[in-house]
Amino acid sequence: MNCAHCHIRGGGGTANFEVRRDLPMERTGLVGERPTQGKFELFAAEIVAVGGPDRSVLFYRMATLACSRILHIGSCVIDAAIWERDDANFAPLASRMKS
């Protein structure tokens, strides 16, 4: 998935982060940042919560087919590897999303 076509300065993305290839991770505005486009009832939600996929809005939006899914156009299949994770932190989110 390439988010940078929108999520760059002036690119049209509505979230307050940039994912240009030349930016170091600490300058993207992804890690440890509060989401501005909804928390989806995730406890202590962050765009990317290090070690906490159950709190990561980006992960949630990639792993659902709900209207909050990214990308909206041309994306109707969830990567199966998302559901094959063996991670205790991930289990609560996975069970909620599968039901």
C-alpha positions in Angstrom: 0.0 0.0 0.0 1.3 3.4 -0.8 -0.2 6.1 1.3 2.2 8.8 0.3 0.3 9.9 -2.8 -2.2 11.6 -0.4 -0.3 11.8 2.9 2.3 14.4 2.0 2.2 18.1 2.4 -0.5 19.4 0.0 -1.4 15.9 -1.1 -5.0 15.9 0.0 -4.9 13.4 2.9 -6.9 14.6 5.9 -4.9 13.0 8.6 -2.0 15.0 10.1 0.9 12.9 9.1 3.3 12.5 6.2 4.7 9.3 4.9 7.2 10.4 2.3 9.9 7.8 1.7 12.7 10.3 2.5 11.3 11.1 6.0 12.7 9.3 9.0 10.0 7.5 11.0 10.3 10.0 13.9 9.3 12.9 11.5 6.2 11.2 10.0 3.8 12.0 12.8 2.7 8.4 12.9 4.2 6.8 16.0 2.7 7.7 19.4 0.4 10.4 17.9 -3.3 10.7 18.7 -5.6 10.1 15.7 -7.6 13.1 14.3 -10.0 11.0 12.2 -11.6 8.8 14.9 -10.4 6.3 17.5 -12.8 3.5 16.7 -13.4 2.8 20.4 -9.8 1.7 20.8 -8.4 2.3 24.3 -5.6 4.9 24.4 -5.6 5.0 20.6 -2.6 6.2 18.7 -2.0 6.2 14.9 0.7 3.7 15.4 1.1 2.4 19.0 4.5 0.7 19.3 3.9 -2.8 20.8 0.1 -2.2 20.9 -1.7 -3.3 17.7 -4.9 -3.3 19.8 -4.4 0.5 20.2 -3.1 1.3 16.6 -5.7 3.1 14.5 -3.7 2.5 11.3 -3.6 -1.2 11.9 -7.4 -1.3 12.6 -8.1 0.7 9.4 -6.0 -1.8 7.3 -7.5 -4.9 8.9 -11.2 -4.1 8.5 -13.6 -4.0 5.6 -15.9 -1.5 7.4 -16.4 2.0 5.9 -13.3 3.2 8.0 -11.1 1.0 5.8 -8.1 2.4 4.0 -7.9 2.4 1.0 -11.6 3.0 0.0 -11.1 2.5 -3.7 -9.9 -0.8 -5.2 -9.5 -2.5 -1.8 -11.9 -5.3 -0.9 -9.6 -8.0 0.5 -7.8 -8.0 3.9 -4.3 -9.4 3.9 -4.6 -12.8 5.5 -1.3 -12.4 7.4 -3.0 -9.9 9.7 -5.2 -12.6 11.1 -2.3 -15.1 11.4 -0.5 -13.1 14.1 0.3 -14.9 17.4 0.4 -11.9 19.7 -1.4 -11.6 23.0 -1.8 -7.8 22.5 -3.5 -8.4 19.2 -6.1 -11.0 20.4 -8.7 -8.5 21.9 -8.7 -6.4 18.7 -8.9 -9.5 16.4 -11.8 -11.0 18.3 -13.7 -7.7 18.2 -13.1 -7.2 14.5 -14.0 -10.7 13.4 -17.4 -10.6 15.1 
